[in-house]
């Protein structure tokens, strides 16, 4: 009886603690206690934030324009920005690596529409598919843009200092300044892929390499996994499910399914090692890699269980044949 009362008392204490923590969290969230950004804290000191923004990256649109014209101009500016940033290039990839080509006109040679073919300049890139520029991860979001063939990240740097006001009180002054930092890579925001600029010669070498890698991966996947599973079902249909060959096929399928996500992750980090001088702290391995990896891992687990079951079945069959 005493033990039951003790458990109930512990439950009551836990519930009260959770309610108190949630209440404090809500009060802080709605700035009813504590606070910053121009409000007074418990010590009577205020935190004042001063912003020093840079001019907008793209031209601002007047809000006095008619709605249809405003939306049309906004779409035009977005399209031009995406084109300049390199999101509309032609590309191809092989699971973890690819190549991209962007077209642009040379303003010095482009004089007439008939000269457009002569004035096209091709910018070539190696595409690293799973390396993502996380623009919204930080307290002050980053902005990626390209200007004059140079990629930039617009960041915000804040410094907190103590300043004395007219009443001889010290307040915290949070001064935030925007600045543009050059980065050595480009970024395809639509594909969430990092772009490494390369010469035409490197691009010509990379193109067949990527195509061959795509073909080899397709053959590997088709022969060892799909082909092996079809042969496994064929032996079952022929009445010999517990053959040595079938057991080995199940083991082979399980191993190769396991190797797909492992190889993908290893190859991605190998790309980071090769192109390490291009990476900045803002580039991270995309979570899409992990979401892609768990599916073959689950299938590998299923085929591993099948392998164990069929191997045991083969052992029982051999024992039965030996007894007979």
BELZIMO-V382049 format. One line per field, one symbol per residue. phi: phi as a letter, one per 30 degrees, with the letter a starting at -180 (. if undefined). psi: psi as a letter, one per 30 degrees, with the letter a starting at -180 (. if undefined). burial: I if it has 16 or more other ideal C-beta (glycine too) atoms within 10 Angstrom, else O. A space follows every 50 residues. Layout:
phi: ???
psi: ???
burial: ???
This chain:
phi: .ddddddddddddddddddddddddddddchdbikaijcddddicccccc cbddeedcddcddddeeddddddddddddddddddjdcddbbbbibbabb bccbcdddcdcbedcdddcdccccbcccdccccddcdcecedbcacbhib dbcdcbccbcbcbccddicccdccccbdaccdbdbcbcdddhbdccdbdd ddddddeddddddddddddeddddcdddddddddddddibdcdedddddd ddddddddddddddddddddddddcedcdbddcbdddddddddddddddd dddddddddddddddddddddddd
psi: eeeeeeeeeeeeeeeeeeeeeeeeeeeeeghflblahflkaffgkljkkk killlkelkkkkfflleeeeeeeeeeeeeeeeeefgfglkllliefkakk kkklkjfffjelffgeeffkkkkkkkkjegjkjjfgflejklkklkkhgk klkjlkkkkklkkkafggkklkjjjkkklkkkkfllkjeefhkkkjklle eeeeeeeeeeeeeeeeeeeeeeeedeeeeeeeeeeeffgifhleeeeeee eeeeeeeefeeeeeeeeefeeeeeheffklffklkkffeeffefefeeee eefeeeeeeeeeeeeeeeeeeee.
burial: OOOOOOOOOOOOOOOOOOOOOOOOOOOOOOOOOOOOOOOOOOOOOIIOOO OOOOOOOOOOOOOOOOOOOOOOOOOOOOOOOOOIIIIOIOIOIIIIIIII IIOIOOOOOOOOOOOOOOIOOOIIIIIIIIIIIOOOOOOOOIIIIIOOOO IIIIIIOOOOOOOOOOOOOOIOIIOOOOOOOOIOIIIIOOIOIIIIIIOO OOIOOIOOOIOOIOOOOOOOOOOIIOOIOOOIOOOOOOOOIIIOOIIOII IIIIOIIIOIIOOIOOOIOOIOOOIOOIIOOIIOOIOOIOOOOOOIOOII OOIIOIIOOIIOOIOOOOOOOOOO
